Amino acid sequence: MLKDTGLGRRAMVGVALLLGAMLVAACNTVEGVGRDVRAAGNAIEGAAKDAKR
């Protein structure tokens, strides 16, 4: 049999860390999109109020 060098475990830890970093980056991206949508909504609301006057 082959000797267990721990390479498989290291690869799994590396993949887990990479996936974790990707998830954190995705959360930041979604948060930024939420802010952009809110700002666009505020701009539309302001334009609607101006048009009403």
Beta strands, then each sheet from edge to edge (+ up, - down):
end
